Structures are given as C-alpha cells and as structure tokens.
C-alpha cells in the first residue's frame, strides 16, 4: 500500500531494509542446514558440509552486513544437491517463503553498495508485533489500515480494540494447507487460520463491520499444488489434482462456510467479500484495493442510511 498509494520507499528507506534482507537470508540458509540434519540428508560434497557448520555459528538477528565470504558459502550451499533435495521437502519444516527469491538474487544482494529494490522490501519477513497504523488515499478516499499481529501471543492485544470499524481485512494464506505452526508443530496452519477466522467474524466487536477476506499467496499455491496433493490434507477436496484454480475455489468455500451464519448487531446477514491476492504483485494489489475502497465506502454510507 505504501508503494502503490502512499509516498513509496525512498532510497534511504530501502537502504534501511538491507539489514533485514541479510538477516532473512541467514535465517533461511540456517533453516535449510538444520533441516538437513533433521531429515538425514547428506550434502553433495564434504566441503559444503564444512560450510554449513561455519554458517551455523552465525546468529541471524545480529547480522548487519553480508560479507563476501559468507555470500560465497551461502551460494555454494544453495547449489548443493543435498540442500536442493532438502528444499523440495520444505513443507516439513519452517522456511521463509522468500528463500528462493533471495538465493536467486544473492549475487546482486551481496554486491558492494547494495540498496534493496521495492520487490526485495516486499519479500522481507518481519513478524508483526503490536499494532501498526498506516493511512493513505485511494482516488480521494482516505483509508486507514491498522495491521495487527497474527502470532498467537499477539491476538489478545488487539481483538477488543476495533469495535465499530467499517471493515476488517482478514489475510489468510492459500499455500499453508500442508504446513504446521511455528508455535506448535502438531497444528496445521490452515486449520489454525480457519479457527481464527471463525472467532473473528463471529466476534461481537466486529458485528457492524464488513469482512473482506484476502486469500493470499496464490503464486506460491500455484507452484506448490504441482507436488503437494491438497486431498491428502483435505479429503473433501474432489477437484482436479495439480489445478490451482480448483484448489483456490475449494479453500475459499471452506472459509465462506465458516461465515455463512454471520449476522450484524441488527440481526441482518452480513456478506464476506473475497479476493485472491499476491502481496508481492503490486498490480494485483492495486486492483484489489480499488474494489476494497468501494466496499469500505458503501459500508460507511450504509451505516448512516445514505446507501
């Protein structure tokens, strides 16, 4: 939103993200090398195994630069046959979605004087903690977005803060049907998201709010569905295998079923507006938010009996 409808990121702003990009890269390569041990996968060469042991000594949260020696080690590891086999099993452990993107752009990122691009910034993973407030304008309509933490420990901090908001955007990942929670590795991520969606849409705090459901990461789903069978995790799926559109519609239906009995404070049935999104595709998000602006505006007018 800041890129599309706000002031965007100046070079100085983007430069400040470099450290986070470096930290994400180290977090990703360490997750892969840890998983190599857990999954009992051998490295392609003994030399690369030594590189992995060296990388393990780095603490990602303390990283502020990407030295040439580290970049070379990470590049060699990413090319290793064992690491590639491990990456193909990434649903079995916690790994950043941006891993492949950053690894494929490692040479550019490791170059002296590196300044992150907008796409680099969009792919940075920083868990939301607390509440982040951002205002912007879409076609002369002022919108205010309040971003809240999605982690379990954060939810109790915000659920009561938004009584009578015009609209609530619930962001759910399409690609997490075969993954487990970072906080509790026995719980399926999509099931956890569905449970939170149910409690949110039926919460009295949002009784007057329109619900806008963003089913995100359609790009990752399209790639994942080719090798990870949705029916294994959701036997009710009867669509075509390896068909992203069928999978998206099935997941959408699961969420909408959870909200079908939702009513407002006035005992009027309230709809859920669904959009399929790719958060790293600014054109997709721009189209979606044009629709969202219209939804928010109409909801605001209806609350005052002006529509």
C-alpha positions in Angstrom: 0.0 0.0 0.0 2.8 2.4 0.7 4.3 1.7 -2.7 1.0 1.9 -4.6 -0.9 4.6 -2.8 1.5 6.2 -0.4 4.8 8.0 -0.8 6.6 4.8 -1.6 10.0 4.0 -0.3 12.8 6.5 -0.9 16.3 5.2 -1.5 17.1 5.9 2.2 14.0 4.0 3.3 15.0 1.0 1.1 18.6 1.1 2.3 17.4 0.7 5.8 15.9 -2.7 4.8 19.2 -4.1 3.7 20.0 -5.5 7.2 16.6 -7.3 7.3 17.2 -8.8 3.9 20.6 -10.1 5.1 19.0 -11.5 8.2 16.3 -13.2 6.2 19.0 -14.8 4.0 20.9 -16.2 7.0 17.6 -17.3 8.7 16.7 -19.2 5.5 20.1 -20.9 5.0 20.3 -21.9 8.6 16.8 -23.4 8.5 17.9 -25.5 5.5 21.1 -26.7 7.1 19.2 -27.6 10.3 16.7 -29.5 8.3 19.5 -31.4 6.5 20.3 -32.9 9.9 16.7 -33.5 10.9 15.7 -35.1 7.6 19.0 -37.1 7.4 20.0 -35.7 4.0 23.7 -35.9 3.0 25.5 -32.9 1.5 26.7 -33.2 -2.1 30.3 -32.6 -1.0 32.3 -32.8 2.2 33.4 -29.2 1.6 29.8 -28.0 1.7 29.2 -29.8 4.9 32.0 -27.7 6.4 30.4 -24.5 5.0 27.2 -25.5 6.7 28.9 -25.9 10.1 30.5 -22.5 9.6 27.2 -20.8 8.8 25.6 -22.4 11.9 27.9 -20.2 14.0 26.2 -17.0 12.7 23.3 -15.5 14.7 20.9 -14.0 12.1 19.4 -11.4 14.5 22.9 -10.0 14.9 23.7 -9.8 11.2 24.1 -6.3 9.7 26.2 -6.9 6.6 26.7 -9.7 4.1 30.4 -10.3 3.7 31.8 -11.8 0.6 33.0 -14.9 2.4 29.5 -15.6 3.8 27.8 -14.9 0.4 30.2 -17.4 -1.2 29.4 -20.0 1.4 25.7 -19.5 1.0 25.9 -19.6 -2.8 27.8 -22.9 -2.6 25.3 -24.3 -0.2 22.3 -23.2 -2.2 23.8 -25.1 -5.2 24.4 -28.2 -3.2 22.4 -31.3 -4.3 21.5 -32.2 -0.8 20.3 -28.7 0.0 18.2 -28.7 -3.2 16.6 -32.1 -2.1 16.0 -30.6 1.3 14.4 -27.5 -0.2 12.0 -29.8 -2.1 10.7 -31.0 1.3 10.3 -27.6 2.8 6.7 -28.2 3.9 8.2 -30.5 6.6 10.0 -27.6 8.4 9.7 -23.8 8.9 11.2 -21.9 6.0 10.7 -18.4 4.7 8.6 -18.1 1.5 11.1 -15.7 0.1 14.0 -18.1 0.4 14.3 -19.0 -3.3 13.9 -15.4 -4.4 16.7 -14.1 -2.2 19.0 -17.0 -3.0 18.5 -16.5 -6.8 19.3 -12.8 -6.3 22.3 -13.4 -4.0 24.9 -12.0 -6.3 23.1 -8.7 -6.7 22.3 -8.5 -2.9 25.9 -9.3 -2.0 27.3 -6.6 -4.2 29.0 -3.6 -2.6 26.6 -0.6 -2.0 23.6 -2.8 -2.2 20.2 -0.9 -2.0 17.1 -3.1 -1.8 14.6 -2.9 -4.6 10.9 -2.5 -3.8 10.5 -6.2 -4.6 13.3 -7.0 -2.0 11.4 -5.0 0.6 8.1 -6.6 -0.2 9.6 -10.0 0.4 11.2 -9.2 3.8 9.7 -11.3 6.6 9.3 -9.4 9.8 6.7 -10.8 12.2 4.1 -8.1 13.2 4.1 -7.4 16.9 1.8 -4.9 18.5 -0.3 -2.6 16.3 0.9 -0.7 13.2 -1.2 2.2 11.8 -0.9 3.4 8.2 -3.1 5.9 6.4 -3.3 6.5 2.7 -5.6 7.9 0.0 -7.2 5.9 -2.9 -8.9 8.1 -5.5 -9.5 10.9 -3.0 -10.9 8.5 -0.4 -8.9 8.4 2.8 -8.4 4.9 4.2 -6.7 3.9 7.4 -5.2 0.4 7.8 -4.3 -1.0 11.2 -2.1 -4.0 11.0 -2.2 -6.4 14.0 -0.1 -9.3 15.0 -1.1 -12.7 13.7 1.0 -14.8 16.1 -0.9 -16.5 18.9 0.8 -14.4 21.6 -0.3 -11.1 19.9 -4.0 -11.7 19.3 -5.3 -10.9 22.8 -3.7 -7.5 22.4 -5.9 -6.3 19.6 -9.2 -8.2 19.3 -11.1 -5.7 21.6 -9.6 -2.5 20.1 -11.7 -2.3 16.9 -15.3 -2.1 17.8 -17.3 -0.4 15.1 -14.6 -0.3 12.5 -16.0 0.0 9.0 -14.3 -3.1 7.5 -12.0 -5.8 8.6 -9.5 -7.4 6.2 -8.6 -11.0 7.2 -5.5 -12.2 5.4 -5.2 -16.0 5.0 -2.5 -17.9 3.1 -3.6 -20.3 0.4 -0.4 -22.2 0.5 -0.3 -23.3 4.1 -2.6 -26.4 3.8 0.4 -28.7 4.2 2.3 -26.8 6.8 2.4 -26.7 10.6 2.5 -23.8 13.1 5.9 -22.4 14.2 4.4 -22.1 17.7 3.1 -25.7 17.8 4.3 -28.1 15.2 1.4 -30.5 15.7 -1.2 -28.0 14.5 -1.9 -27.4 10.8 -1.5 -23.8 9.8 -4.6 -23.6 7.6 -6.8 -25.1 10.3 -5.4 -22.6 12.8 -6.2 -19.8 10.3 -9.7 -21.1 9.8 -10.3 -21.2 13.6 -9.1 -17.6 14.0 -11.3 -16.5 11.0 -14.4 -18.1 12.6 -13.8 -16.5 16.0 -13.1 -13.1 14.4 -16.1 -12.9 12.0 -18.4 -14.0 14.8 -16.9 -11.7 17.4 -19.3 -9.0 18.8 -16.5 -6.5 18.3 -17.0 -6.8 14.5 -20.8 -7.1 14.5 -21.1 -3.9 12.4 -18.0 -4.4 10.2 -17.9 -5.7 6.7 -15.5 -8.7 6.4 -13.0 -8.7 3.5 -11.2 -12.0 3.1 -7.8 -11.8 1.3 -6.7 -15.3 0.2 -3.1 -14.6 -0.3 0.0 -16.3 -1.9 -1.8 -17.5 -5.0 1.6 -17.6 -6.7 3.0 -20.0 -4.1 -0.1 -22.2 -4.2 0.2 -22.5 -8.0 3.8 -23.8 -7.6 3.1 -26.0 -4.5 0.0 -27.7 -5.8 2.1 -29.4 -8.5 3.9 -31.5 -6.0 1.8 -31.4 -2.8 -1.6 -33.1 -3.0 -4.3 -31.0 -1.3 -6.5 -34.0 -0.9 -4.0 -35.6 1.5 -4.7 -32.8 3.9 -8.3 -32.1 3.0 -10.0 -35.4 1.8 -13.1 -33.3 1.0 -11.3 -31.8 -2.0 -12.7 -33.5 -5.1 -11.2 -31.2 -7.7 -8.6 -31.8 -10.3 -5.1 -32.6 -8.9 -2.4 -30.0 -9.6 -5.1 -27.5 -10.5 -4.5 -24.2 -8.7 -7.9 -22.7 -9.6 -9.8 -25.8 -8.3 -7.7 -25.6 -5.1 -8.3 -21.9 -4.6 -12.1 -22.3 -5.0 -12.1 -25.2 -2.5 -10.2 -23.2 0.1 -12.4 -20.2 -0.5 -15.5 -22.3 0.1 -14.1 -23.6 3.4 -13.7 -20.1 4.7 -17.0 -18.9 3.5 -18.8 -21.8 5.1 -17.4 -20.6 8.5 -19.0 -17.2 8.0 -22.4 -18.3 6.5 -24.4 -17.7 9.7 -22.8 -14.4 10.5 -25.3 -11.6 11.3 -24.9 -8.0 12.3 -26.0 -6.3 15.5 -29.2 -5.5 13.7 -29.7 -9.2 13.0 -29.0 -8.7 9.3 -27.0 -11.3 7.4 -23.6 -9.8 6.6 -21.6 -10.9 3.5 -18.0 -11.7 3.2 -16.1 -10.2 0.3 -13.4 -12.4 -1.1 -10.3 -11.5 -3.1 -7.4 -13.7 -4.3 -4.2 -11.9 -3.8 -0.4 -12.0 -4.3 1.1 -9.5 -1.9 4.3 -9.2 -3.9 2.4 -8.3 -7.1 1.7 -4.6 -6.9 -0.6 -4.6 -9.9 -2.8 -7.3 -8.3 -2.9 -5.5 -5.0 -3.8 -2.2 -6.7 -6.8 -3.8 -8.5 -7.9 -5.5 -5.3 -7.7 -2.3 -3.2 -9.8 -0.4 -5.8 -12.5 -2.9 -5.0 -11.8 -2.7 -1.3 -12.2 1.1 -1.4 -15.6 0.7 -3.0 -16.6 -1.8 -0.4 -15.5 0.3 2.5 -17.2 3.4 1.1 -20.5 1.7 0.6 -20.4 0.1 4.0 -19.7 3.6 5.6 -22.6 5.1 3.6 -25.0 2.3 4.6 -24.2 2.8 8.3 -25.6 6.3 8.0 -28.5 5.1 5.8 -27.1 7.0 2.8 -27.0 4.0 0.6 
